[in-house]
Amino acid sequence: MRKISLIFIALLTLGLLASCGKQDNAATQKNSQSSSVKRKENRSSRSSKVSKQNSSLKSKSQSSSSSSAKNPTGTMNFSQLKQGDYSSLVGEWTELGSVSPHYAKLSKTELTNPNTNQMIVTKTGITVDGISLVGTTLKDNAGDHALVYSEEDGLLVASLQNQNVSINWTVTFYPKGTANPFKTSDGPVSNKQNLIAIWTSNNQFTDVFAESATSTDTATTADTKTVKLDIAQLAMNNLASLVGTWVNESNGKQIVVSKEIMNRPEGSMIDMKSGAIVEGTTTNGYPEVIGVVGSGSNIVGIESGYIQGAIGTYDPSVDGSPFAPLTILPAGVKANDNDDSDSTRDRLIVSGGESGYASEAYYRK
């Protein structure tokens, strides 16, 4: 009996010990699982924070990048221009005048012949009579020319990469606020607007254009609403300043010069590569045209401030010379001492004055 009691006590003790061991294991596993869950939560929390921080940094970076890409209104963006992007120049541009070394009485930076010639600027290029800039290429009658850029004294200068050309070009961009050398008879040109100067080796002319130019922005007091003969542009075969109606006040006859241009036909030996078409006159299907005879220093009268042009037709069937002399005289300039026409006005002298000046003068209507 005593042995049975001892055995029972021993079995009871073993049972209690086994139960405690299971509870300890369960507690240990629970603590281990709890710790594991907490570690996962901590990693998830840290990962979420890092992700939010990266997202925030990315957002700030994108915002900063977007902000720096915006160009202030009215400011020339040299970086864009070097890439052939003219977005910062889009707008209205008007020619202030030309600088010509052929006007001996004027300084090398004095503008003459202010007029209303327009320069068209789009995001992809610049177009003006005679040339165009498309991307980083300058196009003229000789073909396409790659441009190279340099920055000098706050200006951007675009030059032809290949300088071995018959006619050279340089385009200089003057941001508003920078100094420019140009002036008129009334004083220096203001720097309150952007300027673009286009120089050509053809007669060494420089044409200066201003963005949204007004009389208050420049020192000149010229009436830019009235088109005036532009000898510098005519010498470059830009005939725009001839366009309009010209009237002979002696006999009432008119010469109506249109904007249409006719190029010299292939094979023609006439020394006038193109002419502005005169309305209402044709010979065997060939219109009458007005143009400039010769080019460069070969143009008669250029050094005296006028141009000896011609009026006639490219019709090859015409006997003798198909063109008659036409003297193109801007206001303020006389052909010679015998010129008795009204020199205060632009005029065209038919036959070059051989039959008299006043009687053969056509004045702009």
Secondary structure, DSSP 8 states (H G I E B T S, - for coil): -HHHHHHHHHHHHHHHHHHHHHHHHHHHHHHHHHHHHHHHHHHHHHHHHHHHHHHHHHHHHHHHHHHHH---TT---HHHHHTT--GGG-EEEEEEEEE-TT-TTS-TTB-B-----EEEEETTEEEETTEEEETTEEEETTEEEEEEEEEETTEEEEEES---SSS-EEEEEE-TTS----EETTEE--SSS-EEEEEESSTT-EEEEEET--TTTSS----TTS----HHHHHTT--GGG-EEEEETTT--EEEEEEEEEE--TT---S-SEEEEEEEEEETTEEEEEEE-S-GGGSTTGGGT-EEEEEEE--TTSSS-SEEEEEEE-TT--SSTT--S-TTS-EEEEGGGTT-SSTTEEEE-
